[in-house]
Amino acid sequence: MCHFPGVKVLVLGPGGREHAIIRALLADPEVEQVHCAPGNAGIAQLVPVHAVDADDPAAATALARELAVDLVVVGPEAPLVAGVADALREAGFLVFGPSRAAARLEGSKAFAKEVMASAGVPTAMARVATTEEEAADALDTFGAPYVVKDDGLAAGKGVVVTADRAEALEHAAACFAAGGSVVIEEFLDGPEVSLFVLTDGSRVIPLSPAQDFKRIHDDDEGPNTGGMGAYTPLPWLPQGFVEEVVERVARPTVDEMRRRGTPFVGVLYCGLAVTTRGLRVIEFNARFGDPETQAVLARLTTPLGRLLHAAAAGRLDEAERLRWRPETAVAVVVAAQDYPDSPRKGDPIGGLEDAEALEGVHVVHAGTAVAPEGEHAGRIVSAGGRVLAVVALGADLDDARERAYRGVALVALEGSQHRTDIALKAARGLVTVPGAGMSEQGTVTTPPEIPGWRHIYSGKVRELYVPDESRLRATGVAIYDDAEYRAGSVLVLATDRISAFDEILPTEIPDKGKILTQLSLWWFEQLAAVPNHVLSTDVHESVRGRAVVCKNLSMFPVECIARGYLTGSGLKDYRETGEVCGIELPPGLVDGSRLAEPIFTPTGKAEVGEHDLPITFQEMADGVGHAVADRLRELTLEIYTAAERIARERGIIVADTKVEFGLDSYRGAITLGDEVLTPDSSRFWDAETYEPGKAQPSFDKQYVRDWLRSDESGWNGAGPVPPLPEQVVERTRARYVEAFERLTGRTFDPDGSFFEVAGPLEY
């Protein structure tokens, strides 16, 4: 930090974040004095507080001069956006906190999206709307769940995530009425992570990742808040996650801000989602998060003052290595009655000393004050929505949770509320991370290493990878200059695994991955009128023929099925109800009957390991939005009609097929993804032997299903699936090869030429 003792620090802000920062600063032996403005009742017990408006650049600068401080730490977002850091720097003070221009990363979500696009940072697809018409169009483009964000500052409460289109539009209208705009985004699946990254404008140092809880009630119910609790570290995070955030998010963003002439100095709060498509940025904040800071700093043993001073002075390269307590930290927020709508204030708070007396527990004040007069004069009273946080260190999550909630139970505040499930899922091992080397069935897999690509997800029969640019450049594999392409691409590897009855079988089918990949590429050529996700087949030799570089789509949570013939589950439904997925069919149809017109019968994607369930078109529209549902149906039937004609010319009937669609993150277009018209996704029949009224032989894994149902397999649907006999494997492979050769007119050679796409297409 400095080469002399006796450093004076001024912390600006009134809340729990500032209380936690001050606690950590006081533990630094080189920090002699700490002052705070305006502070709160808890902060006032530790350091001098000053009744100065922290959002006023002139007032904050005058106070810094009066106190002759060596470093100013700006806590909340409002003073940063107001330019307080600029005024202090102009007056010659070292400041930990970004300039007004750099703080736009938080002050404007639209600006943050622009920066991320320029830097190639992976994030949710989004559109900015300034009118209700623009908002309605964006909502229909992305579909449900709808995500609507106030473009400006809203203390963490300007975001609405809902399946109700009317509610989403109402929130947008309220933002417009207040003179603002909104950012409407695609919904991101997967758990969220908060990562604070210290930066001096050039270098970056990440802290320990944390997870917070935004909703007011348990199970993430109720409206958004500023945060109801947090914990750290995150035992479920994949190895290398922090390094990935630094390389793909933090460093590119800091570099881009410096390139623009607005270097970002302070802490870059990266709000992240770990999705099935990999890492995505939800939002940036320009300051420490609250309540994550309370948990993160409780574990930090490296002197905080030295770190913040080094960042403010542009010397983060001189900072010492971070050290952490081995314990887990859990912070539980106690909020006032009626928070977040109209929190009640002025109620006395008791039990604080009792809570602080617990081993490993301390209380961080947020919305507290000392009553100046009246019946509670001299007592600590509530003065905000989130009143305080009880922070506990424990040997593990269970221990830290137990201590924190014991402390919460001792706090006496009339009408107070708190969540009871902070860190509960993590403690029980119930946080699901897409990928992380696990299959959809929870079986550990060993995906192959591909030079230039990093594995992120294992599915039943596919592996997903994202670019690792540093490794790509070393391998000589083509890298495209477009940052949007790099951020939005994924390598899809088709394995030779085979699944049946929602189980991954222990026996592979040789060359299955190549057959299905090559057949899909052939179909994509035949269906060129429909936008698809293929970018390039330029991949490493080790996976050539069974790997494709694709657009990293945001997939819709439905499987789109077109049926031209009555069979399978559709036949069962028809026999019971006379309908298929709510579509009434004429009487007298039999197994294999050709329908007068193809029908669209979607299914909803079930939880991992469960069966996808048929849904009606209306149920689908309720989930993704009517405009999106109409377009998905139109495209699915268009694909089926074209494919059925093409296949029939080659002596094959396409009885039905399943396709999947997603949104192209950079074009906003509904795009065909996944595999298409393979024996795994379609029911192919031989036209010569087709005869309605009986089961038709199909070009798929029927041999596998038949054997598993037979007495020979000894499998009753429960327990481990037995290995397949060699004869079943050979027949299944031969059936796949026959389908490929009859449709494409080419002889399948596993070591021969393949369909090639140069890529990147249309980018």
Beta strands, then each sheet from edge to edge (+ up, - down):
strand 1: 7-13
strand 2: 31-38
strand 3: 71-74
strand 4: 94-96
strand 5: 126-129
strand 6: 146-150
strand 7: 159-162
strand 8: 182-185
strand 9: 192-200
strand 10: 204-206
strand 11: 211-212
strand 12: 215-217
strand 13: 221-224
strand 14: 229-232
strand 15: 265-275
strand 16: 278-285
strand 17: 328-335
strand 18: 361-365
strand 19: 368-370
strand 20: 380-382
strand 21: 386-394
strand 22: 453-458
strand 23: 462-467
strand 24: 489-494
strand 25: 499-500
strand 26: 503-504
strand 27: 534-536
strand 28: 547-551
strand 29: 554-555
strand 30: 558-565
strand 31: 579-580
strand 32: 583-584
strand 33: 594-600
strand 34: 603-604
strand 35: 613-614
strand 36: 652-663
strand 37: 670-673
strand 38: 682-686
sheet 1: 2+ 1+ 3+ 4+
sheet 2: 5+ 8- 6+ 7-
sheet 3: 10+ 9- 15+ 16-
sheet 4: 11+ 14- 17+ 21- 18+
sheet 5: 12+ 13-
sheet 6: 19+ 20-
sheet 7: 22+ 23- 24+ 28- 27+
sheet 8: 25+ 26-
sheet 9: 29+ 36- 30+ 33-
sheet 10: 29+ 36- 37+
sheet 11: 29+ 36- 38+
sheet 12: 29+ 36- 30+ 34- 35+
sheet 13: 31+ 32-
end
